[in-house]
């Protein structure tokens, strides 16, 4: 292949990675304000039950993971391509953390109506889905990036 074709493919992959990273950052930020769990009342109304601010330890872990992942992705895109492996590990770890949170949220609190023992169903809200999409997009951006090429004069 000619050098121009190779360079064109690398530019396309980097452009796609920047778009994915931007989308991931926006979705991660949207998850900060979204409802992570909702309760459905008997008359069909849906009310938020949990958000990042109510998750205490899990919320702090999510915010730290988001900041680290955005920093690693941006650093890999624009500064040091050698950070790619660390970013992939952080992205996969964050997705596993979110999976644990998604499993725990609907079972974390039972909403009872007075003393009758009737409970309200609790489901996952759009915030946790936005968080999954954000971390998946940030991780995909790192996968799309071409591998770092050794620089001249570097061992």
Secondary structure by P-SEA (a helix, b strand, c coil): ccaaaaaaaaaaaaaaaaaaaaaaaaaaaaaaacccbbbbcccbbbbbcccccccaaaaaaaaaaaaaaaaaaaaaacccccaaaaaaaaaaaaaaaaaaaaacccccbbbbcccccbbbbbbbcaaaaaaaaaaaaaaaaaaaccccccccccc
